[in-house]
Amino acid sequence: MKPKINLKPHMHEELPLHKEGANVFLKIMTAVSVFVFTLMFSAFLVLDGVAQNWREGMDNTLTVQMMPSEEALPKKEEDARRQKVLAFFENLDSVESVRLIPDEEMQKLMSPWLGAKADLSVLPLPALLDVKLKAEASPDFEAMAAELAETAPYATFDNHRLWLGRLVKFASVLRLLALIVLLMVLTVSALSIFYAVCTSLGVHREIISILHIMGAKDNYIAAQYARRSFDIGFGAGLVGMLLGVSGILGISRVASVLNTALLGNLSLDTLDWFFIATLPLWSALLSMITAWLSVKRTLRKMV
Amino acid sequence: MPLQREISGEPIVDMLHVGLHYDDGPEIMTDINLSLENGSFHFLTGKSGAGKTSLLSLMYLALKPTAGTVTVFGQNVAFADRDEMALMRRRIGVVFQEFRLLEHLSAYDNVAVPLRIRGMGEKEIKRRVGELLRWVDLEKSRDKICNTLSGGEKQRVAIARAVINRPEILLADEPTGSVDDDIGGRIMKLFIELNRLGTTVVIATHSQDLITQYPYPRIHLENKMLKIFPAVRRKFDEA
């Protein structure tokens, strides 16, 4: 009779690891971990892009708006009010240049709401000043606002840096949270593999003892666990990654209606997608290395 | 590996003032001194619980002594690291009384285990295992999973697994206990042949027939102590 041909390498594995009940737990745990990892990693990358976008928006500018007087003033007086504010900013040490936004530019800014041919002169729109601060300047905006309110109570300014800075900080906190979740997923996965391996070594203690007596080195036994863990890590990792990608695509569809001017580009680039596609491999490698080290560590305690 | 090993008078297993106890339990052996010459053949006797299995365990390096020194292949086992112990164990074949087969594997795969551990190629494994299974009359059962084999078949698988590596030391615990006289005779013939080729053999047995039938000295364990009796020659000479 011809010997049985082993089509699968584990068919004659001395340790029956592919039949273990814990495999189902490991597969589900790995798939969920890779799923969460995929989403969190994408969130990390997107938040990084959004924060970068906001950081770039933190240029050294202020937009000052001067509300028109409630009663109609002659043009000369209106100009004087504007000049007063213009002079206020020009006299500040931290200011590099001040520019009154001309009517044509205002027309362009308002065109999305009022149409390209609207007559802005009949509307009580505020006049705008574009103030450029010196690169190294870090003025006290609150004191500046108080002084402006005293000089020209009809003028106010938006400090871009202040609220963009808060947004960047917020994005950074979210990014840090995503990073913590990623680390937690990795730690929990590694611990689950470690305890599953320890349990399995206990279950197969007799077989391991026989293999040792036959002359097996710890590496021989560890290799069987590493192979099993690689298979589970890759298979379940693939499922988790595909679910994660489906999740990303779903979230992208919802996010596409958001204000991209505010949030910037919410999509992942080719390199990001490439890394996500390789996650099953990373999952397999992590599982394999964890199993290998766990077996080696545990077997050292045996004779 | 040479077919015929050089037999020297050097001890292949040397035990000096060896004591053994499990955890906080009582001593199983006290001040055991034993020197097995390379190429020797011994029976190991003693009542149940006398420590035969423990003495064999010390020889196949599953246990380390709690007192004294055990030297195997010239190396003090107390100073051998895990990998060195594994390499030494590969030179030792063991037949357990309760067989200790890998029950989920076939007879073929069980016998192949020591060769796979050594990293031998499947082609050579197929040749060697096939040959040995034919010899122990298990060719027809080669693909049977071990938990479906009879006691006698399991014993023959265990013996085939122990000798497949052509060990330098062969330790067998009641190797003919579960087989009929014909197979028992063939197994003893195999052990004697291995011994002629240089393998040091120790057979633990309760069988008085075996001891009187074959002309080998006897290590006897009693009251935690060890005595060596010379060979009983009568039946062997008649044979």
Interface residues (C-beta under 8 A of the other chain):
Chain A: M1 P3 K4 H12 E14 P16 K19 E206 I207 S209 I210 L211 H212 I213 M214 G215 A216 K217 D218 Y220 L299 R300 V303
Chain B: Y60 L61 A62 L63 K64 R82 D83 A86 L87 M88 R89 R90 R91 I92 V94 R100 L102 H104 L105 S106 Y108 D109 A112 V113 P114 R116 I117 R118 K126 G130 E139 K140 R142 D143 R161 N165
